[in-house]
Amino acid sequence: MPTITVRPSGIEFAAVPGQTIMAAGEAAGYRWPTICGGNGECLVCHVEVLEHPEHLAQADAAEAQAIRGLSGDRGARGRHVRLACQAAVEGDVVVLKRGVRPGKPRREREEGG
């Protein structure tokens, strides 16, 4: 299974191939910063991909449009910016995202635990 590493915290968790970065983090018990809950609308979940951007599925048209203003010189967030709620993992990847914190795994939240 692919491994996602989050810097600067050093958090690591596994992802099922095809799972988004954010969904994998939440399934592993981490709270991922978001306002829209993973709908690709608020852009709060965005990450800078530090290593292996080729290990993420290609951005669809909606995600590409959403991140256009976040990447490169205009956004000052590096060259490889993706939305964690939309970027599907195909291999190991290292991302930069502050604010990822331990929380309850999604399964426990849904069960009311």
DSSP file (Angstrom, degrees, kcal/mol; ACC not computed):
  #  RESIDUE AA STRUCTURE BP1 BP2  ACC     N-H-->O    O-->H-N    N-H-->O    O-->H-N    TCO  KAPPA ALPHA  PHI   PSI    X-CA   Y-CA   Z-CA
    1    1 A M              0   0    0      0, 0.0    15,-0.2     0, 0.0    89,-0.1   0.000 360.0 360.0 360.0 141.2    0.0    0.0    0.0
    2    2 A P        -     0   0    0      0, 0.0    13,-2.4     0, 0.0     2,-0.4  -0.296 360.0-137.8 -63.8 149.5    1.3    3.5   -0.7
    3    3 A T  E     -A   14   0A   0     11,-0.2    90,-2.1     9,-0.0     2,-0.5  -0.926   8.1-155.3-111.4 135.1    2.5    5.6    2.1
    4    4 A I  E     -Ab  13  93A   0      9,-3.2     9,-1.9    -2,-0.4     2,-0.5  -0.945   7.8-163.7-108.2 127.1    1.8    9.3    2.5
    5    5 A T  E     -Ab  12  94A   0     88,-2.3    90,-2.9    -2,-0.5     2,-0.6  -0.949   4.5-156.2-111.3 130.2    4.2   11.4    4.5
    6    6 A V  E  >> -Ab  11  95A   0      5,-3.2     4,-2.2    -2,-0.5     5,-0.8  -0.924  22.2-126.5-109.5 121.5    3.1   14.8    5.8
    7    7 A R  E  45S+ b   0  96A   0     88,-3.2    90,-2.6    -2,-0.6    43,-0.0  -0.812  79.3  23.0-105.5 152.9    5.7   17.4    6.5
    8    8 A P  T  45S+     0   0    0      0, 0.0    -1,-0.2     0, 0.0    90,-0.1  -0.998 127.0  48.7 -85.3  -3.4    6.7   19.3    8.7
    9    9 A S  T  45S-     0   0    0     88,-0.3    -2,-0.2     1,-0.1    87,-0.0   0.784  94.0-133.9 -70.6 -27.6    5.0   17.0   11.3
   10   10 A G  T  <5 +     0   0    0     -4,-2.2    -3,-0.2     1,-0.3    -1,-0.1   0.562  45.6 160.7  82.6   8.1    6.5   13.7    9.9
   11   11 A I  E   < -A    6   0A   0     -5,-0.8    -5,-3.2    89,-0.1     2,-0.4  -0.381  17.6-169.7 -61.1 137.8    3.1   12.0   10.1
   12   12 A E  E     +A    5   0A   0     -7,-0.2     2,-0.3    -2,-0.1    -7,-0.2  -0.993  12.3 161.5-131.9 141.9    2.9    8.9    7.9
   13   13 A F  E     -A    4   0A   0     -9,-1.9    -9,-3.2    -2,-0.4     2,-0.2  -0.985  34.1-109.0-154.1 158.8   -0.1    6.8    7.0
   14   14 A A  E     -A    3   0A   0     -2,-0.3     2,-0.4   -11,-0.2   -11,-0.2  -0.521  25.9-158.6 -88.5 155.3   -1.1    4.2    4.4
   15   15 A A        -     0   0    0    -13,-2.4     6,-0.1    -2,-0.2     3,-0.0  -0.989  20.6-122.6-132.0 143.2   -3.5    4.7    1.5
   16   16 A V    >   -     0   0    0     -2,-0.4     3,-2.8   -15,-0.2    73,-0.3  -0.695  51.2 -93.3 -75.4 133.4   -5.5    2.3   -0.5
   17   17 A P  T 3  S+     0   0    0      0, 0.0    73,-0.2     0, 0.0     3,-0.1  -0.260 116.1  23.6 -51.2 130.5   -4.5    2.9   -4.2
   18   18 A G  T 3  S+     0   0    0     71,-3.3     2,-0.2     1,-0.4    72,-0.1   0.216  94.1 123.0  94.8 -13.4   -7.1    5.3   -5.6
   19   19 A Q    <   -     0   0    0     -3,-2.8    70,-2.8    70,-0.3    -1,-0.4  -0.527  66.6-111.7 -77.3 146.7   -8.0    6.8   -2.2
   20   20 A T  B  >  -E   88   0B   0     68,-0.3     4,-2.4    -2,-0.2    68,-0.2  -0.391  22.4-114.3 -75.8 159.3   -7.5   10.5   -1.8
   21   21 A I  H  > S+     0   0    0     66,-1.6     4,-2.2    63,-0.4    64,-0.2   0.935 117.1  46.1 -55.6 -49.2   -4.8   11.9    0.4
   22   22 A M  H  > S+     0   0    0     62,-2.6     4,-2.6     1,-0.2     5,-0.2   0.908 111.7  50.0 -65.2 -43.5   -7.4   13.4    2.8
   23   23 A A  H  > S+     0   0    0     61,-0.4     4,-2.4     1,-0.2    -1,-0.2   0.889 111.2  50.0 -62.8 -39.5   -9.6   10.3    2.9
   24   24 A A  H  X S+     0   0    0     -4,-2.4     4,-1.5     2,-0.2    -1,-0.2   0.914 111.5  48.7 -65.4 -42.3   -6.5    8.2    3.7
   25   25 A G  H  <>S+     0   0    0     -4,-2.2     5,-2.6    -5,-0.2     4,-0.3   0.920 112.9  46.6 -63.3 -44.3   -5.5   10.5    6.5
   26   26 A E  H ><5S+     0   0    0     -4,-2.6    80,-1.3     1,-0.2     3,-1.2   0.889 110.1  53.2 -66.0 -38.9   -9.0   10.6    8.0
   27   27 A A  H 3<5S+     0   0    0     -4,-2.4    -1,-0.2     1,-0.3    -2,-0.2   0.819 107.5  53.0 -64.5 -29.9   -9.2    6.8    7.8
   28   28 A A  T 3<5S-     0   0    0     -4,-1.5    -1,-0.3    -5,-0.2    -2,-0.2   0.471 129.9 -95.3 -84.6  -2.6   -5.9    6.6    9.7
   29   29 A G  T < 5S+     0   0    0     -3,-1.2    74,-3.5     1,-0.3     2,-0.4   0.693  80.5 130.7 100.6  20.7   -7.2    8.8   12.4
   30   30 A Y  E   < -F  102   0C   0     -5,-2.6     2,-0.6    72,-0.3    -1,-0.3  -0.854  53.5-131.8-109.4 145.1   -6.0   12.3   11.4
   31   31 A R  E     -F  101   0C   0     70,-4.1    70,-1.9    -2,-0.4    -5,-0.0  -0.836  24.1-156.7 -90.7 120.8   -8.0   15.5   11.2
   32   32 A W        -     0   0    0     -2,-0.6     2,-0.1    68,-0.2    68,-0.1  -0.854  25.1-107.3-101.7 131.6   -7.3   17.2    7.9
   33   33 A P        +     0   0    0      0, 0.0     2,-0.3     0, 0.0    67,-0.1  -0.372  61.1 137.0 -59.9 125.5   -8.0   20.9    7.6
   34   34 A T        -     0   0    0     -2,-0.1    -2,-0.0    10,-0.1    -3,-0.0  -0.970  39.6-169.1-162.0 154.8  -11.1   21.6    5.5
   35   35 A I  S    S+     0   0    0     -2,-0.3    -1,-0.1     0, 0.0     0, 0.0   0.652  93.1  46.9-112.8 -40.1  -14.2   23.8    5.5
   36   36 A C  S    S-     0   0    0      1,-0.0    -2,-0.0     0, 0.0     0, 0.0   0.510 107.5-117.7 -85.8  -3.7  -16.2   22.2    2.8
   37   37 A G  S    S-     0   0    0      1,-0.2    -3,-0.0     2,-0.1    -1,-0.0   0.696  74.5 -45.4  78.5  18.5  -15.7   18.6    4.1
   38   38 A G  S    S+     0   0    0    -16,-0.0    -1,-0.2   -15,-0.0   -15,-0.1   0.716  99.7 125.0  98.4  23.1  -13.9   17.3    1.0
   39   39 A N  S    S-     0   0    0     47,-0.0    -2,-0.1     0, 0.0    47,-0.0   0.429  77.5-116.0 -93.2   0.1  -16.0   18.7   -1.8
   40   40 A G  S    S+     0   0    0      1,-0.0    26,-0.1    26,-0.0    43,-0.0   0.736  89.0 102.4  75.7  22.3  -13.1   20.5   -3.6
   41   41 A E  S    S+     0   0    0      1,-0.0    -1,-0.0    25,-0.0    -4,-0.0   0.788  71.7  45.7-107.4 -36.2  -14.7   23.9   -3.0
   42   42 A C  S    S-     0   0    0      1,-0.1    -8,-0.0     0, 0.0    -1,-0.0   0.727  80.3-147.2 -88.4 -21.5  -12.9   25.6   -0.2
   43   43 A L    >   +     0   0    0      1,-0.1     3,-1.4     2,-0.0    41,-0.1   0.421  63.2 120.5  70.0   0.7   -9.3   24.9   -1.2
   44   44 A V  T 3   +     0   0    0      1,-0.3   -10,-0.1    39,-0.1    -1,-0.1   0.807  67.1  58.8 -64.4 -29.9   -8.3   24.7    2.5
   45   45 A C  T 3  S+     0   0    0    -13,-0.1    39,-0.7     2,-0.0    -1,-0.3   0.475  77.5 135.0 -79.7  -1.4   -7.1   21.1    2.2
   46   46 A H  E <   -C   83   0A   0     -3,-1.4     2,-0.3    37,-0.2    37,-0.2  -0.081  34.6-165.8 -56.3 148.0   -4.5   22.0   -0.5
   47   47 A V  E     -C   82   0A   0     35,-2.9    35,-2.2    50,-0.1     2,-0.6  -0.919  22.2-127.7-128.5 154.3   -1.0   20.5   -0.2
   48   48 A E  E     -CD  81  96A   0     48,-1.6    48,-2.6    -2,-0.3     2,-0.8  -0.934  28.0-135.6 -97.7 125.6    2.3   21.1   -1.8
   49   49 A V  E     + D   0  95A   0     31,-3.7    31,-0.3    -2,-0.6    46,-0.3  -0.737  27.1 176.8 -85.5 111.8    3.6   17.9   -3.2
   50   50 A L  E     +     0   0A   0     44,-2.0     2,-0.4    -2,-0.8    45,-0.2   0.822  65.2  22.6 -86.3 -34.5    7.3   17.7   -2.2
   51   51 A E  E    S+ D   0  94A   0     43,-1.8    43,-1.8     1,-0.1    -1,-0.3  -0.999 120.4   4.2-139.8 136.3    8.2   14.3   -3.6
   52   52 A H    >   +     0   0    0     -2,-0.4     3,-2.1    41,-0.2    -1,-0.1   0.900  52.6 168.0  65.4  50.7    6.7   12.0   -6.2
   53   53 A P  G >  S+     0   0    0      0, 0.0     3,-1.4     0, 0.0    -1,-0.1   0.779  76.0  69.2 -60.4 -22.8    3.9   14.1   -7.7
   54   54 A E  G 3  S+     0   0    0      1,-0.3     4,-0.1     4,-0.0    -2,-0.1   0.613  84.6  70.6 -70.0 -10.8    3.8   11.5  -10.5
   55   55 A H  G <  S+     0   0    0     -3,-2.1    35,-3.4    37,-0.2    36,-1.1   0.277  86.8  80.6 -89.7  11.0    2.4    9.1   -7.8
   56   56 A L  B <  S-G   89   0D   0     -3,-1.4    33,-0.2    33,-0.2     3,-0.1  -0.922  91.1-105.5-113.3 143.7   -0.9   11.0   -7.8
   57   57 A A        -     0   0    0     31,-2.9    31,-0.1    -2,-0.4     3,-0.1  -0.290  52.2 -86.4 -60.0 151.1   -3.7   10.6  -10.4
   58   58 A Q        -     0   0    0      1,-0.1    -1,-0.1    29,-0.1    30,-0.1  -0.325  49.2-104.4 -61.0 139.6   -3.9   13.4  -12.8
   59   59 A A        -     0   0    0     -3,-0.1    -1,-0.1     1,-0.1    28,-0.1  -0.408  33.8-127.5 -64.5 137.3   -6.1   16.3  -11.7
   60   60 A D     >  -     0   0    0     -2,-0.1     4,-2.7    26,-0.1     5,-0.2  -0.271  34.4 -92.5 -76.6 175.4   -9.5   16.5  -13.3
   61   61 A A  H  > S+     0   0    0      1,-0.2     4,-2.2     2,-0.2     5,-0.2   0.870 124.7  51.3 -59.9 -40.1  -10.6   19.7  -14.9
   62   62 A A  H  > S+     0   0    0      2,-0.2     4,-2.1     1,-0.2    -1,-0.2   0.920 113.2  43.8 -66.3 -43.9  -12.4   21.0  -11.8
   63   63 A E  H  > S+     0   0    0      2,-0.2     4,-2.4     1,-0.2     5,-0.2   0.922 111.8  53.8 -67.0 -42.6   -9.4   20.4   -9.6
   64   64 A A  H  X S+     0   0    0     -4,-2.7     4,-0.8     1,-0.2    -2,-0.2   0.904 111.2  46.0 -57.8 -42.5   -7.0   21.9  -12.1
   65   65 A Q  H  < S+     0   0    0     -4,-2.2     3,-0.5    -5,-0.2     4,-0.4   0.909 111.9  52.0 -65.5 -42.2   -9.1   25.1  -12.3
   66   66 A A  H  < S+     0   0    0     -4,-2.1     3,-0.4     1,-0.2    -2,-0.2   0.876 114.5  40.7 -64.0 -39.1   -9.4   25.3   -8.5
   67   67 A I  H >X S+     0   0    0     -4,-2.4     3,-1.8     1,-0.2     4,-1.2   0.532  86.2  96.6 -90.1  -5.4   -5.6   25.0   -7.9
   68   68 A R  T 3< S+     0   0    0     -4,-0.8     3,-0.4    -3,-0.5    -1,-0.2   0.877  89.1  43.4 -52.5 -42.5   -4.5   27.3  -10.7
   69   69 A G  T 34 S+     0   0    0     -4,-0.4    -1,-0.3    -3,-0.4    -2,-0.1   0.521 109.9  58.6 -82.6  -5.2   -4.3   30.3   -8.5
   70   70 A L  T <4 S+     0   0    0     -3,-1.8     7,-0.4    -4,-0.1    -1,-0.2   0.676  95.8  69.3 -95.6 -19.4   -2.5   28.4   -5.7
   71   71 A S  S  X S+     0   0    0     -4,-1.2     4,-1.0    -3,-0.4     3,-0.5  -0.555  86.1   7.2-105.3 164.4    0.5   27.1   -7.5
   72   72 A G  H  >>S-     0   0    0      6,-3.4     4,-1.6     1,-0.2     5,-0.7  -0.245 115.7 -27.7  71.3-156.8    3.7   28.6   -9.0
   73   73 A D  H  45S+     0   0    0      1,-0.2    -1,-0.2     2,-0.2     6,-0.0   0.838 134.6  57.2 -64.5 -35.4    4.7   32.2   -8.5
   74   74 A R  H  45S+     0   0    0     -3,-0.5    -1,-0.2     1,-0.2    -2,-0.2   0.909 118.1  30.4 -65.8 -41.8    1.2   33.6   -8.1
   75   75 A G  H  <5S-     0   0    0     -4,-1.0    -1,-0.2    -7,-0.2    -2,-0.2   0.601  92.6-142.1 -93.4 -12.5    0.3   31.4   -5.2
   76   76 A A  T  <5 +     0   0    0     -4,-1.6    -3,-0.2    -5,-0.2    -5,-0.1   0.815  69.7 113.0  54.8  33.5    3.8   31.1   -3.7
   77   77 A R  S   <S-     0   0    0     -5,-0.7     3,-0.1    -7,-0.4    -1,-0.1   0.094  81.0 -98.1-121.3  23.0    3.2   27.5   -2.8
   78   78 A G        -     0   0    0     -6,-0.4    -6,-3.4     1,-0.1    -1,-0.4  -0.218  43.1 -71.5  88.1 178.9    5.5   25.7   -5.1
   79   79 A R  S    S+     0   0    0     -8,-0.2     2,-0.9     1,-0.2    -1,-0.1   0.824 115.8  55.1 -84.4 -34.5    5.0   24.0   -8.5
   80   80 A H        +     0   0    0    -31,-0.3   -31,-3.7    -3,-0.1     2,-0.4  -0.759  65.1 159.7-109.9  88.1    3.1   20.9   -7.5
   81   81 A V  E     +C   48   0A   0     -2,-0.9     2,-0.3   -33,-0.2   -33,-0.2  -0.905   9.4 170.2-108.7 135.0   -0.1   21.9   -5.5
   82   82 A R  E     -C   47   0A   0    -35,-2.2   -35,-2.9    -2,-0.4     2,-0.6  -0.941  38.8-109.2-137.5 159.8   -3.0   19.6   -5.2
   83   83 A L  E >>  -C   46   0A   0     -2,-0.3     4,-2.5   -37,-0.2     3,-1.7  -0.830  23.2-147.6 -87.8 121.9   -6.3   19.4   -3.3
   84   84 A A  T 34 S+     0   0    0    -39,-0.7   -62,-2.6    -2,-0.6   -61,-0.4   0.784  97.6  57.2 -61.7 -27.0   -5.9   16.6   -0.7
   85   85 A C  T 34 S+     0   0    0    -64,-0.2    -1,-0.3   -63,-0.2   -65,-0.1   0.595 118.5  30.4 -79.9  -9.8   -9.6   15.9   -1.0
   86   86 A Q  T <4 S+     0   0    0     -3,-1.7     2,-0.7   -67,-0.1    -2,-0.2   0.652  91.4  98.9-118.6 -25.4   -9.3   15.3   -4.8
   87   87 A A     <  -     0   0    0     -4,-2.5   -66,-1.6   -28,-0.1     2,-0.4  -0.569  61.7-149.8 -77.3 111.1   -5.8   13.9   -5.4
   88   88 A A  B     -E   20   0B   0     -2,-0.7   -31,-2.9   -68,-0.2     2,-0.3  -0.660  14.4-127.3 -84.7 132.9   -6.0   10.1   -5.7
   89   89 A V  B     +G   56   0D   0    -70,-2.8   -71,-3.3    -2,-0.4   -70,-0.3  -0.618  35.6 164.0 -85.7 132.6   -2.9    8.2   -4.5
   90   90 A E  S    S-     0   0    0    -35,-3.4     2,-0.3    -2,-0.3   -34,-0.2   0.446  70.5  -6.5-120.9  -9.2   -1.2    5.7   -6.8
   91   91 A G  S    S-     0   0    0    -36,-1.1    -1,-0.3   -39,-0.1   -36,-0.1  -0.949 100.2 -41.0-168.4-180.0    2.2    5.4   -4.9
   92   92 A D        +     0   0    0     -2,-0.3     2,-0.3    -3,-0.1   -88,-0.2  -0.259  59.9 176.8 -58.0 141.7    4.3    6.8   -2.1
   93   93 A V  E     -b    4   0A   0    -90,-2.1   -88,-2.3   -39,-0.1     2,-0.5  -0.994  24.4-148.3-148.7 148.3    4.1   10.6   -1.8
   94   94 A V  E     -bD   5  51A   0    -43,-1.8   -44,-2.0    -2,-0.3   -43,-1.8  -0.986  24.3-179.7-120.2 127.3    5.4   13.3    0.5
   95   95 A V  E     -bD   6  49A   0    -90,-2.9   -88,-3.2    -2,-0.5     2,-0.6  -0.864  26.5-129.8-126.0 158.4    3.4   16.5    1.0
   96   96 A L  E     +bD   7  48A   0    -48,-2.6   -48,-1.6    -2,-0.3     2,-0.3  -0.946  42.7 145.4-107.3 119.6    3.7   19.7    2.9
   97   97 A K    >   -     0   0    0    -90,-2.6     3,-0.6    -2,-0.6   -88,-0.3  -0.848  30.7-154.7-156.8 117.8    0.6   20.5    5.0
   98   98 A R  T 3  S+     0   0    0     -2,-0.3     3,-0.1     1,-0.2   -91,-0.0  -0.628  76.1  41.4 -86.2 151.1    0.4   22.3    8.4
   99   99 A G  T 3   +     0   0    0      1,-0.3     2,-0.5    -2,-0.2    -1,-0.2   0.415  66.9 139.1  95.8  -1.6   -2.5   21.6   10.7
  100  100 A V    <   +     0   0    0     -3,-0.6    -1,-0.3   -68,-0.1   -68,-0.2  -0.677  32.8 177.2 -76.2 124.6   -2.9   17.9   10.2
  101  101 A R  E     -F   31   0C   0    -70,-1.9   -70,-4.1    -2,-0.5     2,-0.1  -0.906  35.4 -93.4-131.9 152.8   -3.7   16.6   13.7
  102  102 A P  E     +F   30   0C   0      0, 0.0   -72,-0.3     0, 0.0     2,-0.3  -0.394  57.5 147.5 -61.2 143.6   -4.5   13.3   15.4
  103  103 A G        -     0   0    0    -74,-3.5     3,-0.1   -77,-0.1   -72,-0.0  -0.842  52.2 -54.4-156.6-169.7   -8.2   12.7   15.8
  104  104 A K        -     0   0    0     -2,-0.3   -75,-0.2     1,-0.1   -76,-0.1  -0.584  60.2-105.1 -79.0 140.6  -10.7    9.9   15.8
  105  105 A P    >>  -     0   0    0      0, 0.0     4,-1.9     0, 0.0     3,-0.7  -0.337  33.5-111.3 -59.3 149.4  -10.6    7.5   12.8
  106  106 A R  H 3> S+     0   0    0    -80,-1.3     4,-2.5     1,-0.3     5,-0.2   0.854 116.8  59.2 -52.0 -41.1  -13.6    8.1   10.4
  107  107 A R  H 3> S+     0   0    0      1,-0.2     4,-1.6     2,-0.2    -1,-0.3   0.906 106.9  46.1 -57.8 -44.6  -15.1    4.7   11.4
  108  108 A E  H <>>S+     0   0    0     -3,-0.7     5,-3.2     2,-0.2     4,-0.6   0.886 111.6  52.0 -67.5 -38.7  -15.3    5.7   15.1
  109  109 A R  H ><5S+     0   0    0     -4,-1.9     3,-0.8     1,-0.2    -2,-0.2   0.920 110.4  48.0 -62.8 -42.1  -16.8    9.1   14.3
  110  110 A E  H 3<5S+     0   0    0     -4,-2.5    -1,-0.2     1,-0.2    -2,-0.2   0.825 112.1  49.2 -68.4 -31.0  -19.5    7.5   12.1
  111  111 A E  H 3<5S-     0   0    0     -4,-1.6    -1,-0.2    -5,-0.2    -2,-0.2   0.515 117.0-113.8 -85.2  -5.0  -20.3    5.0   14.9
  112  112 A G  T <<5       0   0    0     -3,-0.8    -3,-0.2    -4,-0.6    -2,-0.1   0.711 360.0 360.0  82.5  20.6  -20.5    7.9   17.4
  113  113 A G      <       0   0    0     -5,-3.2    -4,-0.2    -6,-0.2    -5,-0.1   0.433 360.0 360.0 -82.8 360.0  -17.4    6.6   19.4
